[in-house]
Amino acid sequence: MNADANPPPDLGPEWWTAPDLRPSLAVRDIGALFWWLNRRGWSQTMIGARTGQSQPEVSAIMHGRQVQAYSVVVGVADGLGIPRGYFGLSHCVGCSGGAGGEPRGEYGVDEGDGPVRRREFISTAAIVAAGGSVAGLDSLLPARVTSAAAVPARVGASEVTQVRSFTAEFRAMRNRYGGGAVLDAAHGYAGWARGMLGSRAGEAVARDLRVALGELHSMIGWTHHDAGNSIGVRRNYLQTLTLARDADEPEQVADALGDLAEAAIWRRQPHDGLRLARTGLAVATERVSRATTAWLRICEARAWAQMGDEHGVREALARAEDDLSGADLAAVPAWASSGRYLLSSNALAGYRTRVYGELSRRPEHRRYAETAVEMGQAALAASGGNRAWTGGVIDRVGLAPALLRAGARGEGLATAHRAIDEAAALRSRRASDWLADIADAAGGYPGHRESDDLRARLTALAAG
């Protein structure tokens, strides 16, 4: 991987008002912008990590390739924090990160999860993903634990297999009993297992151990996501990124960044999700499977949908479909769960349901509710085989509000009640987020008794 030993200089709003830069921004001269950053300490790899491009793509732009695609210009603006108005993409010159800025309160934040901390995390993740080092990184990783048992003095293939077996067991228990049943045990085991990084091992075993530990921390991070704990998500996925960086495993880096993007989007932080997805695409070398790049494209599409950008949605979904059409399941590592899920379970239609359903929440894009219905029905028809039961539940939760917004009130209400029954069995805090959209869609039928009853049921569930 192309590594940078030092972090790039901090960007600030004052950078984009420089007299020698503003004319280039006004005519969308991305090559001139990249050269300007390069002269101020930003390497091509660093620029790519922030703007969602590979180092060769950055180099090509700096040496004359013209950038005309709307999504690329927006990705550069949002990735670097340049107000879109400076590129002529918005009437709001003072706004950054969206056509009108990120509205306060629309994408609520938790304690310890403010915009500054999120930006710091994304910057750190981008640097680590690009192969660089960050001062004080250990303080952002899961805490070390004191164990009563010593790790082996020498590690071999059997210890790597053990880590993978424990990860599989923890994942199975989480899926059966909920995340609360495994988090303490998984944290304790992970803390002990990381101690093996200091044991003697051959080069191949040391690499495999890091990849296996990265898979374990991804599982723990996703369990924190399911429980609604954003700090646990970040600490564990950042641990995965450092392990994957040290193992020189770009597929695991890209997979982890996709999961982080998905977590941000679930928390209605689409600008963060878009930056994380684009960082993943920037590090997606030829060693990364097209299934994993498709996963990153889907995350892009979901972020664009939350922002209400239909052009970005269509472009990202088209690229995801193209990647999947050329993907080979045999080339996807067993631990790259998101890419394998896409390839083996007909999940693309389900993701399209959620993307177009999200887009249809905005009155100006209501017509996409019919597309979401079509995709949702196709996804449910394809359920079965390798498709997890959870995936079918999520598809139904996405279909219900789409039906309601498309005017199919009776079918939408029936689907909604079934979705509520099934979602309750998931024992996931995220389920309340999924069901909130059903309540919002049912609000489109004020005064209708059955719609009001549905909303009352959802309110009672949220309170209980």
GIWO-V686646 format. One record per backbone hydrogen bond with DSSP energy under -0.5 kcal/mol. CO is the residue of the C=O (numbers start at 0). NH is the residue of the N-H. Records with the same first field share a line. If there is no record, write none. Layout:
BEGIN
CO->NH + NH
END
This chain:
BEGIN
0->2
3->132
11->14 + 15
12->15
13->16
14->17
17->20 + 21
18->22
20->23 + 24
21->25
22->26
23->28
24->27
27->29
28->32
29->33
30->34
31->35
32->36
33->37
34->38
36->39 + 41
37->40
40->42
42->46
43->47
44->48
45->49
46->50
47->51 + 52
53->57
54->58
55->59
56->60
57->61
58->62
59->64
60->63
65->67
68->72
69->73
70->74
71->75
72->76
73->77
74->78
75->79
76->80 + 81
82->85
83->86 + 88
84->87
90->92
91->84 + 94
94->84
97->100
98->91
100->102
102->105 + 106
104->107
109->112
113->117
114->118
115->119
116->120
117->121
118->122
119->123
120->124
121->125
122->126
123->127
124->128
125->129
126->131
127->130
133->136
135->138
136->139
137->140
144->146
152->199
155->158 + 159
156->160
157->161
158->162
159->163
160->164
161->165
162->166
163->167
164->168
165->169
166->170
167->171
168->172
169->173
170->174
171->175
172->176 + 177
173->177
177->180
178->181 + 182
181->185
182->186
183->187
184->188
185->189
186->190
187->191
188->192
189->193
190->194
191->194
192->195
193->196
194->197
195->198
199->154
201->205
202->206
203->207
204->208
205->209
206->210
207->211
208->212
209->213
210->214
211->215
212->216
213->217
214->218
215->219
216->220
217->221
218->222
219->223
220->224
221->225
222->226
223->227 + 228
224->227
225->428 + 429
227->229
228->232
229->233
230->234
231->235
232->236
233->237
234->141 + 238
235->239
236->240
237->241
238->242
239->243
240->244
241->245
242->246
243->248
244->247
247->249
248->251 + 252
249->253
250->254
251->255
252->256
253->257
254->258
255->259
256->260
257->261
258->262
259->263
260->264
261->265
262->266
263->268
264->267
268->272
269->273
270->274
271->275
272->276
273->277
274->278
275->279
276->280
277->281
278->282
280->283
282->284
284->287
288->292
289->293
290->294
291->295
292->296
293->297
294->298
295->299
296->300
297->301
298->302
299->303
300->304
301->305
302->306
303->307 + 308
304->307
307->309
308->312
309->313
310->314
311->315
312->316
313->317
314->318
315->319
316->320
317->321
318->322
319->323
320->324
321->325
322->325
323->326
327->330
328->331
330->332
332->335
334->336
335->339
336->340
337->341
338->342
339->343
340->344
341->346
346->350
347->351
348->352
349->353
350->354
351->355
352->356
353->357
354->358
355->359
357->360
358->361
361->364
362->365
364->367
365->368
366->369 + 370
367->371
368->372
369->373
370->374
371->375
372->376
373->377
374->378
375->379
376->380
377->381
379->382
383->386
387->391
388->392
389->393
390->394
391->395
392->396
393->397
394->398
395->399
396->400
397->401
398->402
399->403
400->404
401->405
402->407
403->406
406->408
407->411
408->412
409->413
410->414
411->415
412->416
413->417
414->418
415->419
416->420
417->421
418->422
419->423
420->424
421->424
422->425 + 426
423->426
427->430
428->431 + 432
429->432 + 433
430->434
431->435
432->436
433->436 + 437
434->438
435->439
436->440
437->441
438->442
440->443
441->444
444->447
446->448
447->451
448->452
449->453
450->454
451->455
452->456
453->457
454->458
455->459
456->460
457->461
458->462
459->463
END
